[in-house]
């Protein structure tokens, strides 16, 4: 199952994609102002081009597991995505993905690397559900 992960930010949203088997995550792109009409269209185009079967959006919860204003904004973004996509949209706890991305060398933007860490964590979690 091919999965797209989004590390949402109001200015920039990192995008990562899995391989067709849903086991390997790699950074893909950054979408500017993803919650705008143009941003949502760009994400829809990426999902279609990549033939993704599900989209995962990182949900920024606090260390205590609470939802703050950023989480509320992300939930609104998820609702907007659901209106333009024909695949399921899920949220996944994204704590520490940006910190991990800062320590990961690479040529992709930090936001895309954060999305790849998010996706890797999500894929690992999903694989434990299959056993």
N, CA, C and O atoms as a GROMACS GRO file, in nm:
protein
  524
    1UNK      N    1   0.084  -0.118   0.000
    1UNK     CA    2   0.000   0.000   0.000
    1UNK      C    3   0.089   0.124   0.000
    1UNK      O    4   0.171   0.141   0.090
    2UNK      N    5   0.074   0.207  -0.098
    2UNK     CA    6   0.152   0.329  -0.110
    2UNK      C    7   0.089   0.439  -0.026
    2UNK      O    8  -0.032   0.462  -0.034
    3UNK      N    9   0.171   0.508   0.054
    3UNK     CA   10   0.124   0.608   0.148
    3UNK      C   11   0.197   0.739   0.126
    3UNK      O   12   0.318   0.740   0.102
    4UNK      N   13   0.123   0.850   0.136
    4UNK     CA   14   0.181   0.984   0.136
    4UNK      C   15   0.169   1.036   0.279
    4UNK      O   16   0.065   1.019   0.343
    5UNK      N   17   0.275   1.098   0.329
    5UNK     CA   18   0.270   1.162   0.461
    5UNK      C   19   0.291   1.311   0.444
    5UNK      O   20   0.371   1.355   0.361
    6UNK      N   21   0.219   1.388   0.524
    6UNK     CA   22   0.229   1.533   0.522
    6UNK      C   23   0.265   1.584   0.661
    6UNK      O   24   0.197   1.553   0.758
    7UNK      N   25   0.371   1.661   0.668
    7UNK     CA   26   0.409   1.730   0.791
    7UNK      C   27   0.359   1.873   0.774
    7UNK      O   28   0.432   1.959   0.724
    8UNK      N   29   0.235   1.898   0.817
    8UNK     CA   30   0.165   2.023   0.789
    8UNK      C   31   0.225   2.141   0.865
    8UNK      O   32   0.259   2.132   0.984
    9UNK      N   33   0.238   2.250   0.793
    9UNK     CA   34   0.271   2.379   0.850
    9UNK      C   35   0.199   2.484   0.769
    9UNK      O   36   0.180   2.466   0.649
   10UNK      N   37   0.159   2.594   0.832
   10UNK     CA   38   0.081   2.695   0.759
   10UNK      C   39   0.161   2.756   0.645
   10UNK      O   40   0.103   2.797   0.544
   11UNK      N   41   0.293   2.765   0.659
   11UNK     CA   42   0.376   2.820   0.551
   11UNK      C   43   0.424   2.710   0.456
   11UNK      O   44   0.410   2.722   0.335
   12UNK      N   45   0.480   2.603   0.512
   12UNK     CA   46   0.534   2.494   0.430
   12UNK      C   47   0.489   2.360   0.488
   12UNK      O   48   0.485   2.341   0.609
   13UNK      N   49   0.456   2.268   0.397
   13UNK     CA   50   0.416   2.133   0.437
   13UNK      C   51   0.508   2.034   0.369
   13UNK      O   52   0.518   2.029   0.247
   14UNK      N   53   0.576   1.956   0.450
   14UNK     CA   54   0.664   1.853   0.397
   14UNK      C   55   0.584   1.734   0.347
   14UNK      O   56   0.482   1.697   0.405
   15UNK      N   57   0.632   1.676   0.238
   15UNK     CA   58   0.564   1.561   0.177
   15UNK      C   59   0.665   1.446   0.166
   15UNK      O   60   0.778   1.466   0.123
   16UNK      N   61   0.621   1.328   0.205
   16UNK     CA   62   0.702   1.207   0.190
   16UNK      C   63   0.614   1.100   0.128
   16UNK      O   64   0.491   1.106   0.136
   17UNK      N   65   0.678   1.001   0.068
   17UNK     CA   66   0.604   0.893   0.003
   17UNK      C   67   0.669   0.760   0.039
   17UNK      O   68   0.790   0.751   0.059
   18UNK      N   69   0.587   0.658   0.046
   18UNK     CA   70   0.640   0.523   0.069
   18UNK      C   71   0.660   0.454  -0.065
   18UNK      O   72   0.612   0.500  -0.169
   19UNK      N   73   0.731   0.344  -0.060
   19UNK     CA   74   0.740   0.258  -0.178
   19UNK      C   75   0.606   0.185  -0.192
   19UNK      O   76   0.523   0.192  -0.102
   20UNK      N   77   0.583   0.116  -0.305
   20UNK     CA   78   0.454   0.050  -0.325
   20UNK      C   79   0.417  -0.055  -0.220
   20UNK      O   80   0.299  -0.085  -0.200
   21UNK      N   81   0.517  -0.110  -0.152
   21UNK     CA   82   0.487  -0.210  -0.050
   21UNK      C   83   0.456  -0.148   0.086
   21UNK      O   84   0.416  -0.218   0.178
   22UNK      N   85   0.475  -0.017   0.098
   22UNK     CA   86   0.447   0.050   0.224
   22UNK      C   87   0.546   0.019   0.333
   22UNK      O   88   0.510   0.011   0.450
   23UNK      N   89   0.675   0.000   0.295
   23UNK     CA   90   0.776  -0.031   0.396
   23UNK      C   91   0.887   0.073   0.405
   23UNK      O   92   0.948   0.088   0.511
   24UNK      N   93   0.914   0.145   0.298
   24UNK     CA   94   1.024   0.242   0.296
   24UNK      C   95   0.968   0.382   0.271
   24UNK      O   96   0.886   0.402   0.182
   25UNK      N   97   1.014   0.478   0.351
   25UNK     CA   98   0.969   0.617   0.337
   25UNK      C   99   1.084   0.701   0.283
   25UNK      O  100   1.200   0.681   0.318
   26UNK      N  101   1.048   0.797   0.195
   26UNK     CA  102   1.150   0.890   0.145
   26UNK      C  103   1.089   1.029   0.130
   26UNK      O  104   0.972   1.042   0.096
   27UNK      N  105   1.169   1.132   0.157
   27UNK     CA  106   1.121   1.269   0.138
   27UNK      C  107   1.089   1.291  -0.009
   27UNK      O  108   1.155   1.236  -0.096
   28UNK      N  109   0.987   1.372  -0.037
   28UNK     CA  110   0.947   1.394  -0.175
   28UNK      C  111   0.948   1.541  -0.214
   28UNK      O  112   1.008   1.577  -0.315
   29UNK      N  113   0.881   1.626  -0.137
   29UNK     CA  114   0.859   1.763  -0.182
   29UNK      C  115   0.817   1.849  -0.064
   29UNK      O  116   0.797   1.800   0.047
   30UNK      N  117   0.804   1.978  -0.092
   30UNK     CA  118   0.747   2.073   0.003
   30UNK      C  119   0.639   2.151  -0.071
   30UNK      O  120   0.660   2.197  -0.183
   31UNK      N  121   0.523   2.164  -0.007
   31UNK     CA  122   0.412   2.240  -0.066
   31UNK      C  123   0.397   2.368   0.016
   31UNK      O  124   0.382   2.365   0.138
   32UNK      N  125   0.402   2.480  -0.054
   32UNK     CA  126   0.385   2.610   0.011
   32UNK      C  127   0.236   2.635   0.037
   32UNK      O  128   0.152   2.606  -0.048
   33UNK      N  129   0.205   2.688   0.154
   33UNK     CA  130   0.068   2.726   0.191
   33UNK      C  131  -0.034   2.618   0.152
   33UNK      O  132  -0.126   2.642   0.073
   34UNK      N  133  -0.016   2.501   0.209
   34UNK     CA  134  -0.093   2.383   0.170
   34UNK      C  135  -0.243   2.396   0.194
   34UNK      O  136  -0.322   2.326   0.131
   35UNK      N  137  -0.283   2.483   0.284
   35UNK     CA  138  -0.426   2.493   0.315
   35UNK      C  139  -0.501   2.584   0.218
   35UNK      O  140  -0.623   2.594   0.225
   36UNK      N  141  -0.429   2.650   0.128
   36UNK     CA  142  -0.494   2.733   0.028
   36UNK      C  143  -0.546   2.646  -0.086
   36UNK      O  144  -0.514   2.528  -0.094
   37UNK      N  145  -0.627   2.706  -0.173
   37UNK     CA  146  -0.680   2.632  -0.288
   37UNK      C  147  -0.566   2.576  -0.372
   37UNK      O  148  -0.571   2.460  -0.413
   38UNK      N  149  -0.463   2.657  -0.400
   38UNK     CA  150  -0.349   2.610  -0.480
   38UNK      C  151  -0.272   2.500  -0.408
   38UNK      O  152  -0.230   2.402  -0.470
   39UNK      N  153  -0.254   2.515  -0.277
   39UNK     CA  154  -0.182   2.413  -0.200
   39UNK      C  155  -0.257   2.281  -0.198
   39UNK      O  156  -0.197   2.175  -0.215
   40UNK      N  157  -0.387   2.287  -0.177
   40UNK     CA  158  -0.468   2.164  -0.177
   40UNK      C  159  -0.466   2.099  -0.314
   40UNK      O  160  -0.460   1.976  -0.324
   41UNK      N  161  -0.470   2.179  -0.420
   41UNK     CA  162  -0.463   2.125  -0.556
   41UNK      C  163  -0.329   2.056  -0.578
   41UNK      O  164  -0.323   1.948  -0.639
   42UNK      N  165  -0.220   2.117  -0.530
   42UNK     CA  166  -0.086   2.056  -0.546
   42UNK      C  167  -0.079   1.922  -0.473
   42UNK      O  168  -0.025   1.825  -0.526
   43UNK      N  169  -0.133   1.916  -0.353
   43UNK     CA  170  -0.132   1.790  -0.278
   43UNK      C  171  -0.216   1.685  -0.351
   43UNK      O  172  -0.175   1.570  -0.362
   44UNK      N  173  -0.332   1.725  -0.400
   44UNK     CA  174  -0.416   1.631  -0.477
   44UNK      C  175  -0.339   1.577  -0.596
   44UNK      O  176  -0.344   1.458  -0.625
   45UNK      N  177  -0.266   1.664  -0.667
   45UNK     CA  178  -0.187   1.623  -0.782
   45UNK      C  179  -0.080   1.523  -0.741
   45UNK      O  180  -0.060   1.422  -0.809
   46UNK      N  181  -0.011   1.549  -0.631
   46UNK     CA  182   0.093   1.457  -0.582
   46UNK      C  183   0.032   1.321  -0.549
   46UNK      O  184   0.088   1.218  -0.586
   47UNK      N  185  -0.081   1.321  -0.479
   47UNK     CA  186  -0.146   1.195  -0.442
   47UNK      C  187  -0.184   1.115  -0.566
   47UNK      O  188  -0.164   0.994  -0.570
   48UNK      N  189  -0.236   1.182  -0.666
   48UNK     CA  190  -0.273   1.114  -0.791
   48UNK      C  191  -0.150   1.064  -0.865
   48UNK      O  192  -0.147   0.949  -0.910
   49UNK      N  193  -0.046   1.148  -0.878
   49UNK     CA  194   0.076   1.108  -0.949
   49UNK      C  195   0.144   0.990  -0.882
   49UNK      O  196   0.196   0.901  -0.949
   50UNK      N  197   0.144   0.990  -0.750
   50UNK     CA  198   0.211   0.884  -0.675
   50UNK      C  199   0.124   0.759  -0.658
   50UNK      O  200   0.170   0.656  -0.610
   51UNK      N  201  -0.004   0.772  -0.697
   51UNK     CA  202  -0.100   0.662  -0.683
   51UNK      C  203  -0.109   0.613  -0.538
   51UNK      O  204  -0.113   0.493  -0.511
   52UNK      N  205  -0.113   0.710  -0.447
   52UNK     CA  206  -0.122   0.679  -0.304
   52UNK      C  207  -0.260   0.627  -0.270
   52UNK      O  208  -0.360   0.668  -0.328
   53UNK      N  209  -0.264   0.535  -0.174
   53UNK     CA  210  -0.390   0.477  -0.131
   53UNK      C  211  -0.439   0.536   0.001
   53UNK      O  212  -0.554   0.516   0.039
   54UNK      N  213  -0.352   0.608   0.069
   54UNK     CA  214  -0.388   0.673   0.195
   54UNK      C  215  -0.293   0.792   0.215
   54UNK      O  216  -0.179   0.790   0.170
   55UNK      N  217  -0.343   0.894   0.284
   55UNK     CA  218  -0.262   1.010   0.320
   55UNK      C  219  -0.261   1.019   0.472
   55UNK      O  220  -0.365   1.011   0.536
   56UNK      N  221  -0.142   1.036   0.528
   56UNK     CA  222  -0.126   1.049   0.672
   56UNK      C  223  -0.076   1.190   0.701
   56UNK      O  224   0.022   1.236   0.642
   57UNK      N  225  -0.143   1.257   0.793
   57UNK     CA  226  -0.105   1.392   0.832
   57UNK      C  227  -0.057   1.389   0.976
   57UNK      O  228  -0.126   1.337   1.064
   58UNK      N  229   0.061   1.443   0.999
   58UNK     CA  230   0.114   1.449   1.135
   58UNK      C  231   0.030   1.539   1.222
   58UNK      O  232   0.000   1.653   1.185
   59UNK      N  233  -0.009   1.490   1.338
   59UNK     CA  234  -0.088   1.567   1.433
   59UNK      C  235   0.003   1.612   1.546
   59UNK      O  236   0.052   1.530   1.623
   60UNK      N  237   0.025   1.744   1.558
   60UNK     CA  238   0.118   1.795   1.660
   60UNK      C  239   0.053   1.804   1.798
   60UNK      O  240  -0.012   1.903   1.830
   61UNK      N  241   0.071   1.702   1.876
   61UNK     CA  242   0.022   1.704   2.013
   61UNK      C  243   0.138   1.739   2.106
   61UNK      O  244   0.254   1.722   2.071
   62UNK      N  245   0.104   1.788   2.224
   62UNK     CA  246   0.207   1.824   2.321
   62UNK      C  247   0.271   1.697   2.378
   62UNK      O  248   0.223   1.586   2.354
   63UNK      N  249   0.378   1.715   2.452
   63UNK     CA  250   0.444   1.600   2.514
   63UNK      C  251   0.350   1.525   2.609
   63UNK      O  252   0.366   1.405   2.632
   64UNK      N  253   0.251   1.597   2.663
   64UNK     CA  254   0.154   1.534   2.751
   64UNK      C  255   0.038   1.472   2.673
   64UNK      O  256  -0.050   1.410   2.733
   65UNK      N  257   0.037   1.487   2.541
   65UNK     CA  258  -0.067   1.429   2.459
   65UNK      C  259  -0.188   1.520   2.439
   65UNK      O  260  -0.291   1.476   2.389
   66UNK      N  261  -0.175   1.647   2.477
   66UNK     CA  262  -0.284   1.742   2.461
   66UNK      C  263  -0.284   1.804   2.322
   66UNK      O  264  -0.182   1.805   2.253
   67UNK      N  265  -0.401   1.857   2.282
   67UNK     CA  266  -0.414   1.928   2.155
   67UNK      C  267  -0.410   2.077   2.183
   67UNK      O  268  -0.484   2.128   2.267
   68UNK      N  269  -0.321   2.146   2.112
   68UNK     CA  270  -0.314   2.291   2.122
   68UNK      C  271  -0.368   2.356   1.996
   68UNK      O  272  -0.438   2.292   1.917
   69UNK      N  273  -0.336   2.482   1.978
   69UNK     CA  274  -0.388   2.555   1.862
   69UNK      C  275  -0.332   2.500   1.731
   69UNK      O  276  -0.403   2.497   1.631
   70UNK      N  277  -0.207   2.456   1.731
   70UNK     CA  278  -0.150   2.399   1.609
   70UNK      C  279  -0.222   2.269   1.571
   70UNK      O  280  -0.245   2.243   1.452
   71UNK      N  281  -0.257   2.188   1.669
   71UNK     CA  282  -0.332   2.065   1.641
   71UNK      C  283  -0.470   2.098   1.586
   71UNK      O  284  -0.518   2.032   1.494
   72UNK      N  285  -0.534   2.201   1.642
   72UNK     CA  286  -0.665   2.242   1.592
   72UNK      C  287  -0.656   2.288   1.446
   72UNK      O  288  -0.743   2.254   1.365
   73UNK      N  289  -0.551   2.365   1.413
   73UNK     CA  290  -0.532   2.409   1.275
   73UNK      C  291  -0.507   2.290   1.183
   73UNK      O  292  -0.555   2.287   1.069
   74UNK      N  293  -0.433   2.192   1.232
   74UNK     CA  294  -0.405   2.073   1.153
   74UNK      C  295  -0.533   1.994   1.126
   74UNK      O  296  -0.552   1.942   1.016
   75UNK      N  297  -0.619   1.984   1.225
   75UNK     CA  298  -0.747   1.914   1.207
   75UNK      C  299  -0.831   1.984   1.100
   75UNK      O  300  -0.896   1.918   1.019
   76UNK      N  301  -0.830   2.117   1.099
   76UNK     CA  302  -0.902   2.191   0.995
   76UNK      C  303  -0.841   2.163   0.857
   76UNK      O  304  -0.914   2.150   0.758
   77UNK      N  305  -0.709   2.153   0.851
   77UNK     CA  306  -0.640   2.118   0.725
   77UNK      C  307  -0.682   1.978   0.680
   77UNK      O  308  -0.708   1.958   0.562
   78UNK      N  309  -0.690   1.884   0.772
   78UNK     CA  310  -0.731   1.747   0.739
   78UNK      C  311  -0.872   1.748   0.680
   78UNK      O  312  -0.898   1.677   0.583
   79UNK      N  313  -0.961   1.826   0.738
   79UNK     CA  314  -1.099   1.834   0.685
   79UNK      C  315  -1.099   1.888   0.542
   79UNK      O  316  -1.173   1.840   0.457
   80UNK      N  317  -1.015   1.991   0.517
   80UNK     CA  318  -1.006   2.046   0.382
   80UNK      C  319  -0.952   1.942   0.285
   80UNK      O  320  -0.998   1.932   0.171
   81UNK      N  321  -0.853   1.863   0.329
   81UNK     CA  322  -0.797   1.757   0.245
   81UNK      C  323  -0.903   1.652   0.211
   81UNK      O  324  -0.913   1.608   0.097
   82UNK      N  325  -0.981   1.615   0.311
   82UNK     CA  326  -1.083   1.513   0.289
   82UNK      C  327  -1.183   1.557   0.182
   82UNK      O  328  -1.241   1.474   0.112
   83UNK      N  329  -1.203   1.688   0.171
   83UNK     CA  330  -1.296   1.739   0.070
   83UNK      C  331  -1.241   1.729  -0.073
   83UNK      O  332  -1.319   1.725  -0.168
   84UNK      N  333  -1.107   1.724  -0.089
   84UNK     CA  334  -1.050   1.725  -0.224
   84UNK      C  335  -0.985   1.592  -0.264
   84UNK      O  336  -0.949   1.573  -0.380
   85UNK      N  337  -0.970   1.500  -0.169
   85UNK     CA  338  -0.905   1.372  -0.200
   85UNK      C  339  -1.007   1.259  -0.205
   85UNK      O  340  -1.110   1.262  -0.138
   86UNK      N  341  -0.975   1.159  -0.286
   86UNK     CA  342  -1.059   1.041  -0.298
   86UNK      C  343  -1.001   0.922  -0.222
   86UNK      O  344  -1.046   0.808  -0.241
   87UNK      N  345  -0.902   0.947  -0.137
   87UNK     CA  346  -0.841   0.841  -0.056
   87UNK      C  347  -0.857   0.878   0.091
   87UNK      O  348  -0.876   0.996   0.124
   88UNK      N  349  -0.851   0.779   0.179
   88UNK     CA  350  -0.863   0.809   0.322
   88UNK      C  351  -0.750   0.900   0.371
   88UNK      O  352  -0.637   0.892   0.324
   89UNK      N  353  -0.784   0.988   0.465
   89UNK     CA  354  -0.687   1.074   0.530
   89UNK      C  355  -0.687   1.040   0.678
   89UNK      O  356  -0.792   1.042   0.743
   90UNK      N  357  -0.569   1.007   0.731
   90UNK     CA  358  -0.555   0.972   0.872
   90UNK      C  359  -0.461   1.070   0.938
   90UNK      O  360  -0.381   1.135   0.872
   91UNK      N  361  -0.471   1.082   1.071
   91UNK     CA  362  -0.374   1.160   1.146
   91UNK      C  363  -0.286   1.064   1.226
   91UNK      O  364  -0.327   0.952   1.259
   92UNK      N  365  -0.165   1.110   1.255
   92UNK     CA  366  -0.071   1.027   1.331
   92UNK      C  367   0.014   1.120   1.416
   92UNK      O  368   0.057   1.225   1.369
   93UNK      N  369   0.039   1.082   1.538
   93UNK     CA  370   0.119   1.161   1.633
   93UNK      C  371   0.256   1.192   1.574
   93UNK      O  372   0.332   1.100   1.542
   94UNK      N  373   0.288   1.319   1.561
   94UNK     CA  374   0.413   1.357   1.498
   94UNK      C  375   0.519   1.409   1.595
   94UNK      O  376   0.617   1.469   1.553
   95UNK      N  377   0.500   1.385   1.723
   95UNK     CA  378   0.599   1.433   1.820
   95UNK      C  379   0.739   1.389   1.779
   95UNK      O  380   0.762   1.273   1.744
   96UNK      N  381   0.830   1.481   1.785
   96UNK     CA  382   0.974   1.460   1.762
   96UNK      C  383   1.015   1.448   1.616
   96UNK      O  384   1.135   1.438   1.589
   97UNK      N  385   0.925   1.449   1.519
   97UNK     CA  386   0.967   1.431   1.379
   97UNK      C  387   1.053   1.548   1.330
   97UNK      O  388   1.149   1.525   1.256
   98UNK      N  389   1.021   1.670   1.368
   98UNK     CA  390   1.102   1.784   1.325
   98UNK      C  391   1.239   1.778   1.389
   98UNK      O  392   1.339   1.806   1.323
   99UNK      N  393   1.246   1.741   1.516
   99UNK     CA  394   1.376   1.728   1.583
   99UNK      C  395   1.460   1.620   1.515
   99UNK      O  396   1.581   1.639   1.496
  100UNK      N  397   1.400   1.510   1.479
  100UNK     CA  398   1.472   1.404   1.407
  100UNK      C  399   1.520   1.453   1.271
  100UNK      O  400   1.632   1.422   1.230
  101UNK      N  401   1.437   1.529   1.203
  101UNK     CA  402   1.473   1.580   1.070
  101UNK      C  403   1.592   1.674   1.077
  101UNK      O  404   1.675   1.676   0.986
  102UNK      N  405   1.601   1.753   1.182
  102UNK     CA  406   1.712   1.846   1.198
  102UNK      C  407   1.845   1.772   1.207
  102UNK      O  408   1.948   1.823   1.164
  103UNK      N  409   1.843   1.652   1.263
  103UNK     CA  410   1.964   1.573   1.278
  103UNK      C  411   1.992   1.479   1.162
  103UNK      O  412   2.087   1.401   1.168
  104UNK      N  413   1.910   1.484   1.058
  104UNK     CA  414   1.926   1.394   0.944
  104UNK      C  415   1.982   1.470   0.825
  104UNK      O  416   1.917   1.562   0.774
  105UNK      N  417   2.101   1.431   0.780
  105UNK     CA  418   2.155   1.499   0.662
  105UNK      C  419   2.078   1.459   0.537
  105UNK      O  420   2.019   1.351   0.531
  106UNK      N  421   2.078   1.546   0.440
  106UNK     CA  422   2.010   1.514   0.315
  106UNK      C  423   1.992   1.637   0.230
  106UNK      O  424   2.012   1.749   0.276
  107UNK      N  425   1.954   1.614   0.107
  107UNK     CA  426   1.937   1.724   0.014
  107UNK      C  427   1.795   1.777   0.014
  107UNK      O  428   1.770   1.885  -0.040
  108UNK      N  429   1.702   1.705   0.073
  108UNK     CA  430   1.562   1.751   0.076
  108UNK      C  431   1.543   1.851   0.189
  108UNK      O  432   1.617   1.850   0.288
  109UNK      N  433   1.445   1.936   0.174
  109UNK     CA  434   1.413   2.035   0.275
  109UNK      C  435   1.380   1.966   0.407
  109UNK      O  436   1.330   1.854   0.410
  110UNK      N  437   1.408   2.037   0.514
  110UNK     CA  438   1.382   1.987   0.648
  110UNK      C  439   1.237   1.941   0.663
  110UNK      O  440   1.210   1.839   0.727
  111UNK      N  441   1.142   2.014   0.604
  111UNK     CA  442   1.000   1.978   0.614
  111UNK      C  443   0.972   1.843   0.549
  111UNK      O  444   0.895   1.763   0.603
  112UNK      N  445   1.034   1.816   0.435
  112UNK     CA  446   1.015   1.687   0.367
  112UNK      C  447   1.081   1.575   0.446
  112UNK      O  448   1.028   1.464   0.451
  113UNK      N  449   1.197   1.603   0.507
  113UNK     CA  450   1.263   1.501   0.590
  113UNK      C  451   1.178   1.471   0.714
  113UNK      O  452   1.170   1.356   0.757
  114UNK      N  453   1.115   1.574   0.770
  114UNK     CA  454   1.026   1.552   0.885
  114UNK      C  455   0.909   1.463   0.844
  114UNK      O  456   0.868   1.374   0.919
  115UNK      N  457   0.855   1.487   0.724
  115UNK     CA  458   0.745   1.404   0.674
  115UNK      C  459   0.792   1.260   0.655
  115UNK      O  460   0.716   1.166   0.682
  116UNK      N  461   0.915   1.240   0.611
  116UNK     CA  462   0.969   1.105   0.593
  116UNK      C  463   0.984   1.034   0.728
  116UNK      O  464   0.957   0.914   0.737
  117UNK      N  465   1.027   1.106   0.831
  117UNK     CA  466   1.035   1.046   0.965
  117UNK      C  467   0.895   1.010   1.015
  117UNK      O  468   0.875   0.902   1.071
  118UNK      N  469   0.800   1.098   0.994
  118UNK     CA  470   0.662   1.071   1.030
  118UNK      C  471   0.612   0.945   0.959
  118UNK      O  472   0.553   0.857   1.022
  119UNK      N  473   0.637   0.938   0.830
  119UNK     CA  474   0.591   0.824   0.751
  119UNK      C  475   0.660   0.695   0.795
  119UNK      O  476   0.594   0.591   0.805
  120UNK      N  477   0.789   0.700   0.820
  120UNK     CA  478   0.860   0.581   0.867
  120UNK      C  479   0.802   0.528   0.997
  120UNK      O  480   0.785   0.408   1.014
  121UNK      N  481   0.772   0.619   1.089
  121UNK     CA  482   0.712   0.580   1.217
  121UNK      C  483   0.573   0.521   1.197
  121UNK      O  484   0.537   0.420   1.258
  122UNK      N  485   0.495   0.585   1.110
  122UNK     CA  486   0.360   0.536   1.080
  122UNK      C  487   0.365   0.396   1.018
  122UNK      O  488   0.290   0.307   1.057
  123UNK      N  489   0.454   0.377   0.921
  123UNK     CA  490   0.466   0.246   0.854
  123UNK      C  491   0.508   0.137   0.952
  123UNK      O  492   0.458   0.025   0.946
  124UNK      N  493   0.601   0.171   1.042
  124UNK     CA  494   0.644   0.074   1.143
  124UNK      C  495   0.528   0.037   1.234
  124UNK      O  496   0.508  -0.080   1.267
  125UNK      N  497   0.450   0.137   1.276
  125UNK     CA  498   0.334   0.113   1.361
  125UNK      C  499   0.232   0.025   1.289
  125UNK      O  500   0.179  -0.070   1.347
  126UNK      N  501   0.204   0.058   1.162
  126UNK     CA  502   0.107  -0.021   1.085
  126UNK      C  503   0.151  -0.166   1.071
  126UNK      O  504   0.069  -0.257   1.074
  127UNK      N  505   0.282  -0.188   1.055
  127UNK     CA  506   0.331  -0.324   1.037
  127UNK      C  507   0.310  -0.407   1.163
  127UNK      O  508   0.295  -0.529   1.154
  128UNK      N  509   0.310  -0.342   1.281
  128UNK     CA  510   0.287  -0.417   1.404
  128UNK      C  511   0.141  -0.459   1.418
  128UNK      O  512   0.110  -0.554   1.490
  129UNK      N  513   0.051  -0.390   1.349
  129UNK     CA  514  -0.091  -0.424   1.355
  129UNK      C  515  -0.124  -0.547   1.272
  129UNK      O  516  -0.225  -0.613   1.294
  130UNK      N  517  -0.035  -0.577   1.176
  130UNK     CA  518  -0.058  -0.691   1.086
  130UNK      C  519  -0.022  -0.824   1.149
  130UNK      O  520  -0.066  -0.930   1.103
  131UNK      N  521   0.057  -0.820   1.255
  131UNK     CA  522   0.101  -0.945   1.317
  131UNK      C  523   0.016  -0.984   1.434
  131UNK      O  524   0.040  -1.087   1.496
   0.00000   0.00000   0.00000
